[in-house]
Amino acid sequence: MASIRIVDIVDQDAFALVPLCADPSFDHRTCDYWEDAVVGSKARRESWLRSRTAAGPGPAALGGTTPDARRPPNPFLEEASRRAPAFNPFATGSTAGERADPFAATPSEDRAGALLPENVEPDLFRPIAGNPFAPPPRRVERPDAGAPRKLGLLGRGLGVFGSYGRVLLLDGRAVAYCQFGPLSAYPRALQLRDLYPQLPSSPLPAVITCIATTADARRRGHAIGLVDDACRELARRGFAAVETYPEARAVLDATSTALPAFWERAGFAMVVPDEQYPVMRREL
């Protein structure tokens, strides 16, 4: 019997499991189509498959530009670096006469400067560190600064929402990939949804932006199984519904959102029957 395992994409090892697209001109590992509503692309980009440390400095932000290394030096900055630091009268142990901060608290004052009785310990008036009733912060290892750019995009919600991507393994081999998350994480989904004011605005749904199966593993139910898993996870994270926005006339190998007929088999209903970008929705 085949062994099926589903893996959250939270680190480099899991990211390496993301399967290739059926059409080699596209690549889930370099796609930012849903994360960038203006210039996002599904294209395969070799530079994105290398770590940013190996590939050199990348854009400062999504859609940003790389600083020009040939930019002439700033003469004012160079001159300022040679100046002695100005005297700060509020700094303790200042170089100008070692004058102390005139506003520093005396032993008979607390840290806010309020006068206290001489026989009262200031420690009694210190604020309590932390909230003893709050759960401890969730410790999550985020992708390091040198990770591939797409891994950084999939890891934006770690510690708050959770992983934005999952891979289905069949006997240890990756055969399906799914990307999902809160609507706010995907500007293109927000842009598409704004076209249909009849959609409910509260509570906002989660979205599944991508679902794909390798060409040799199709029609075996793996994609639907991964969608069902994503829906259960989204329900566990507190969402009441999930939406997806397939391209009704897309070529199967050129779309990451499958076709409407697939989503109907996965338990979604067509709530906006648009000829180009219908909206499919599943209540959780």
SVG drawing of the C-alpha trace seen along z (x, -y; Angstrom):
<svg xmlns="http://www.w3.org/2000/svg" viewBox="-24 -69 62 71">
<polyline fill="none" stroke="black" stroke-width="0.4" points="0.0,0.0 1.3,-3.5 2.5,-5.7 1.2,-9.3 2.7,-12.1 2.0,-15.8 4.8,-18.2 4.6,-21.9 7.1,-24.1 8.9,-25.8 12.6,-25.4 15.1,-24.7 14.7,-20.9 10.9,-21.1 11.2,-23.7 13.5,-21.4 10.5,-18.9 8.3,-21.3 7.7,-19.4 8.5,-20.7 5.7,-22.0 4.4,-20.0 5.4,-22.9 9.1,-23.6 8.7,-27.3 6.8,-27.7 8.0,-26.9 6.2,-27.0 9.6,-27.7 10.0,-31.1 6.4,-32.1 5.2,-35.4 2.1,-35.8 -0.3,-35.9 2.0,-37.8 2.6,-40.7 -0.6,-42.0 1.4,-44.3 4.4,-42.5 4.1,-39.0 5.2,-36.2 4.8,-32.4 8.0,-32.0 10.9,-29.8 13.8,-32.1 17.1,-30.3 18.4,-33.1 15.6,-32.5 16.6,-28.9 19.9,-29.9 20.2,-31.3 20.3,-35.1 23.8,-34.9 25.1,-33.0 23.3,-35.1 24.3,-38.4 22.1,-41.1 18.6,-41.0 15.8,-43.6 15.3,-45.5 11.6,-44.7 9.1,-43.0 9.2,-44.8 12.1,-47.0 15.4,-47.7 18.9,-46.7 21.1,-49.6 23.6,-50.6 27.1,-49.7 28.6,-52.3 26.9,-55.2 29.5,-58.0 30.4,-58.5 28.6,-61.1 31.1,-63.8 29.0,-65.1 28.7,-61.7 32.5,-61.3 33.1,-64.7 30.6,-63.9 32.3,-60.7 35.5,-62.6 33.8,-64.9 33.9,-64.3 30.5,-63.4 28.6,-66.4 28.2,-66.6 24.9,-65.1 23.9,-66.6 21.4,-63.8 24.0,-61.0 25.5,-59.5 29.3,-59.6 29.5,-62.1 33.0,-62.9 32.5,-66.6 33.5,-66.8 31.9,-63.4 28.6,-65.2 25.9,-63.0 22.3,-63.0 20.5,-65.7 17.2,-63.9 18.5,-60.6 16.6,-59.2 18.1,-59.5 18.0,-56.6 14.8,-58.0 13.0,-58.1 11.6,-55.4 12.6,-55.0 9.8,-57.3 11.2,-60.1 8.3,-60.2 9.5,-60.9 9.1,-58.0 9.4,-57.8 12.9,-57.1 11.9,-53.9 10.2,-52.3 12.1,-50.1 11.9,-51.3 11.7,-47.6 8.2,-47.5 7.1,-50.0 8.7,-48.4 6.2,-47.2 5.6,-43.4 7.7,-41.9 5.4,-40.1 1.8,-38.9 1.6,-35.8 -1.8,-34.9 -0.7,-35.1 0.5,-31.9 4.2,-31.8 5.2,-33.1 5.3,-30.5 8.9,-29.7 9.2,-29.3 12.4,-29.1 11.9,-31.4 13.8,-31.0 17.3,-32.6 18.2,-35.8 20.0,-33.8 17.1,-31.5 15.6,-31.5 13.1,-34.3 10.1,-32.1 10.8,-30.3 10.8,-33.7 7.4,-34.4 6.0,-31.1 7.4,-31.8 5.9,-35.2 3.2,-34.0 5.2,-31.6 4.6,-32.3 1.3,-34.1 -0.6,-32.2 1.5,-29.2 2.9,-27.8 1.6,-29.0 2.5,-25.9 2.3,-22.1 3.6,-19.2 2.1,-15.7 4.6,-12.9 3.8,-9.5 6.2,-6.9 8.7,-9.7 8.3,-11.3 6.6,-14.8 3.6,-14.6 1.4,-17.6 1.8,-21.1 -0.7,-23.5 -0.3,-27.2 -2.9,-28.9 -3.3,-31.4 -5.2,-34.5 -6.6,-36.7 -4.4,-39.6 -1.2,-37.6 -2.1,-37.6 -2.7,-41.0 -3.7,-39.5 -6.5,-37.6 -7.6,-40.8 -7.6,-42.5 -9.7,-39.8 -12.1,-39.6 -12.7,-43.4 -14.3,-42.8 -17.3,-41.1 -19.0,-43.3 -21.6,-40.6 -19.1,-38.5 -19.4,-38.6 -16.9,-41.0 -17.1,-39.6 -15.7,-37.3 -13.1,-37.3 -12.2,-33.9 -8.9,-32.1 -7.7,-31.4 -6.1,-28.6 -4.1,-30.2 -2.2,-27.2 -2.8,-23.5 -0.8,-21.3 0.1,-17.7 3.0,-16.2 2.1,-15.0 2.7,-11.3 0.6,-11.4 -2.6,-13.0 -6.1,-11.6 -5.3,-9.6 -6.9,-11.9 -3.7,-13.4 -4.6,-17.0 -8.1,-16.7 -6.6,-15.0 -4.1,-17.9 -7.0,-20.4 -9.0,-18.6 -6.0,-18.7 -5.5,-22.4 -9.2,-23.1 -9.1,-21.1 -6.0,-23.1 -7.6,-26.4 -10.6,-25.5 -8.3,-24.6 -6.8,-28.1 -10.2,-29.7 -11.5,-30.4 -15.1,-29.8 -14.7,-29.6 -12.1,-29.3 -12.2,-30.7 -10.2,-30.1 -10.1,-31.9 -9.5,-29.6 -9.0,-30.7 -12.0,-29.2 -10.3,-29.1 -6.8,-28.3 -4.6,-25.6 -4.1,-22.9 -0.3,-23.0 -0.2,-26.9 -2.4,-27.5 -1.7,-27.1 -5.3,-27.2 -6.7,-24.2 -10.1,-24.5 -13.6,-25.0 -14.6,-21.3 -11.7,-20.3 -12.9,-22.6 -16.4,-21.3 -15.1,-17.7 -13.2,-19.1 -16.4,-20.3 -16.4,-24.0 -19.4,-25.8 -19.3,-28.4 -20.5,-31.6 -19.6,-33.9 -20.0,-32.3 -17.7,-34.6 -16.7,-33.5 -13.0,-34.3 -12.4,-34.4 -15.2,-32.6 -15.1,-32.4 -15.3,-29.1 -16.1,-28.8 -16.2,-26.1 -17.7,-26.6 -15.6,-25.1"/>
</svg>
